[in-house]
Amino acid sequence: MTKISLFLEFFILFAFLCSRASFPNDKKDNKKIQLTSLKENFTLPYTDITITILYDNHDFDTNLKPAWGFSCLIEGTDKTILFDTGGDGQILLSNMQKLGIDPNKIEIVVLSHIHGDHTEGLDSFLAHNPGVEVYLPASFSQSFKQKIKKIGAKIVEVKDSIKICSNVYSTGEMGKWIKEQSLLIKIKKGLIVITGCAHPGIVNIIKRAKEITQDSVYLVLGGFHLSGVRSYQIKKIIQEFEREGVKKVAPCHCSGDLTCKLFQDIYKKNFILAGVGKKIKIDS
């Protein structure tokens, strides 16, 4: 065997041993990279959230106009969210203007269900800000969806529970006759559950929220769909709220005056009087 051949064999053996020796370190490095990426993807729950009711049939701020329907603005999340748009676009925009809210700063619109008192304000809003994403139940009519697309907004059809942005989720479509989604926001104190009309049942929505997020419920806000319901039935629902561990409540829109009174009697300081113009600030 020549000296050149011996040298080549020695070089190949040396290179092989070096590469084998480096494998364990490479595995450790890969593990570190994976753990780092997991930490980067993980986000802590929000600590400072502001919810402003822009449209409601109950008075709160006398400078604003109340009307039948619901809309609220959520600030402090990764993206500014408008939940529902009320029943009249001019009233919605007027109330926003008086509150100093710029429609162009809203990035996402979430529509709870098809009823006009929650959707009729959308056209007027999109005329000012057509560049938003609109999250709506997949069961909405094709004509409704096409109208939004023609304006230039992006539609996200929601069937199952989905993540909207960091720590913000939809329950997905619920209910049999009237399909409805509710909004879930994870904060340090638990979950904020925002409902439009709660046609699928307010307690069912709370249970679904807990099931999706595996978290406790801090606040339930919005329409509870209990107007005209008898007091003994409302009291049973309040008991369900307590059993589910709901800390605070802010019933409005279609909840009914009796519902508000009975919740206030039980929840006392943890009852939030809601109405158009009400700002609810939640901090750490």
VENCOR-V779434 format. One record per residue. N is the residue number from 0. RES is the residue in one letter. PSI is psi in whole degrees, 0 to 359 (NA if undefined). D_CENTER is the distance of its C-alpha to the mean C-alpha in Angstrom with 2 decimals. Layout:
N:RES:PSI:D_CENTER
N:RES:PSI:D_CENTER
//
This chain:
0:M:134:75.93
1:T:164:75.78
2:K:325:74.34
3:I:318:71.68
4:S:317:70.57
5:L:319:70.43
6:F:317:68.37
7:L:317:65.86
8:E:317:65.50
9:F:319:65.02
10:F:317:62.37
11:I:317:60.37
12:L:318:60.57
13:F:316:59.48
14:A:320:56.47
15:F:314:55.44
16:L:321:55.70
17:C:318:53.68
18:S:322:50.87
19:R:320:50.85
20:A:334:50.75
21:S:346:47.64
22:F:310:45.53
23:P:319:44.42
24:N:321:43.27
25:D:320:41.34
26:K:317:39.48
27:K:318:38.60
28:D:317:37.42
29:N:319:35.20
30:K:318:33.71
31:K:318:33.05
32:I:316:31.35
33:Q:316:29.04
34:L:321:28.13
35:T:317:27.54
36:S:325:25.16
37:L:317:23.15
38:K:323:22.95
39:E:326:21.89
40:N:338:18.97
41:F:131:17.83
42:T:138:15.51
43:L:150:15.60
44:P:154:12.74
45:Y:152:12.18
46:T:334:14.89
47:D:109:14.70
48:I:140:11.87
49:T:127:12.89
50:I:123:11.47
51:T:124:14.11
52:I:116:14.84
53:L:337:16.50
54:Y:122:17.68
55:D:156:18.85
56:N:6:22.17
57:H:141:22.88
58:D:147:24.64
59:F:297:23.70
60:D:115:24.71
61:T:347:27.98
62:N:347:27.88
63:L:161:25.05
64:K:121:25.45
65:P:151:23.84
66:A:158:23.53
67:W:122:22.34
68:G:188:18.73
69:F:143:15.33
70:S:142:13.21
71:C:155:11.44
72:L:133:10.85
73:I:121:8.67
74:E:149:11.12
75:G:345:11.86
76:T:172:9.21
77:D:323:11.05
78:K:143:10.37
79:T:130:10.45
80:I:133:8.05
81:L:119:9.70
82:F:114:8.24
83:D:162:11.48
84:T:15:14.85
85:G:185:17.25
86:G:355:20.63
87:D:117:22.64
88:G:324:21.94
89:Q:321:24.77
90:I:316:23.58
91:L:310:20.05
92:L:324:21.67
93:S:315:24.31
94:N:321:22.02
95:M:316:20.12
96:Q:316:23.56
97:K:333:24.84
98:L:359:21.97
99:G:30:22.69
100:I:125:19.44
101:D:116:20.16
102:P:331:18.38
103:N:347:19.33
104:K:355:17.17
105:I:132:13.92
106:E:333:12.89
107:I:139:10.11
108:V:131:10.09
109:V:123:7.98
110:L:128:10.63
111:S:313:10.50
112:H:177:14.20
113:I:344:17.51
114:H:142:19.11
115:G:331:20.52
116:D:358:19.41
117:H:350:15.81
118:T:342:16.91
119:E:339:20.33
120:G:355:19.31
121:L:315:17.91
122:D:313:21.42
123:S:321:22.39
124:F:314:19.31
125:L:335:19.89
126:A:332:23.53
127:H:329:22.64
128:N:83:19.99
129:P:355:20.41
130:G:20:19.15
131:V:168:15.39
132:E:132:13.38
133:V:114:12.49
134:Y:117:10.24
135:L:154:12.11
136:P:140:13.52
137:A:338:16.56
138:S:352:18.76
139:F:150:18.77
140:S:153:22.36
141:Q:325:23.80
142:S:322:25.15
143:F:315:21.77
144:K:318:20.54
145:Q:322:23.87
146:K:319:23.78
147:I:317:20.59
148:K:322:22.17
149:K:327:25.40
150:I:332:23.84
151:G:359:22.69
152:A:153:18.90
153:K:134:17.48
154:I:136:15.97
155:V:113:13.75
156:E:129:14.59
157:V:124:12.40
158:K:300:14.59
159:D:171:13.68
160:S:133:10.62
161:I:159:9.61
162:K:128:8.26
163:I:313:6.84
164:C:185:8.19
165:S:121:9.61
166:N:17:8.00
167:V:128:4.36
168:Y:158:4.66
169:S:147:5.62
170:T:343:8.49
171:G:170:10.65
172:E:132:13.29
173:M:158:14.83
174:G:160:18.07
175:K:310:21.49
176:W:304:22.57
177:I:113:19.49
178:K:132:16.68
179:E:142:13.23
180:Q:151:9.63
181:S:161:7.14
182:L:136:3.45
183:L:130:4.07
184:I:123:5.00
185:K:121:8.54
186:I:174:11.18
187:K:328:14.92
188:K:355:15.51
189:G:216:13.22
190:L:142:9.88
191:I:126:8.22
192:V:120:7.65
193:I:125:7.30
194:T:154:9.69
195:G:290:11.76
196:C:349:15.06
197:A:40:14.63
198:H:325:17.45
199:P:358:17.15
200:G:121:17.87
201:I:323:15.85
202:V:322:17.38
203:N:321:16.71
204:I:317:12.94
205:I:315:13.32
206:K:320:15.59
207:R:319:13.44
208:A:316:10.59
209:K:323:13.52
210:E:318:15.08
211:I:315:12.37
212:T:344:11.83
213:Q:40:15.31
214:D:161:14.27
215:S:163:15.25
216:V:121:13.37
217:Y:313:13.93
218:L:137:12.67
219:V:123:12.04
220:L:141:11.79
221:G:197:12.56
222:G:131:15.18
223:F:355:16.81
224:H:48:19.31
225:L:12:22.27
226:S:128:24.46
227:G:357:28.01
228:V:144:27.48
229:R:155:30.35
230:S:321:30.22
231:Y:329:31.10
232:Q:320:28.18
233:I:319:25.73
234:K:324:27.36
235:K:321:26.85
236:I:321:23.10
237:I:320:23.15
238:Q:322:25.09
239:E:319:22.47
240:F:315:19.84
241:E:319:22.40
242:R:325:23.13
243:E:357:19.53
244:G:24:19.67
245:V:124:17.19
246:K:315:18.20
247:K:153:17.21
248:V:146:16.59
249:A:75:16.12
250:P:140:17.13
251:C:192:17.65
252:H:252:18.42
253:C:19:19.89
254:S:326:20.14
255:G:146:23.78
256:D:320:25.99
257:L:319:27.46
258:T:313:24.12
259:C:317:23.35
260:K:314:26.89
261:L:321:26.85
262:F:319:23.58
263:Q:321:25.06
264:D:322:28.29
265:I:315:26.75
266:Y:342:23.97
267:K:244:26.17
268:K:344:24.94
269:N:7:21.51
270:F:131:21.12
271:I:118:19.46
272:L:119:21.20
273:A:165:18.82
274:G:173:19.85
275:V:126:19.75
276:G:351:19.84
277:K:131:18.62
278:K:127:17.03
279:I:113:15.43
280:K:127:15.90
281:I:119:14.99
282:D:178:17.14
283:S:NA:18.81
//
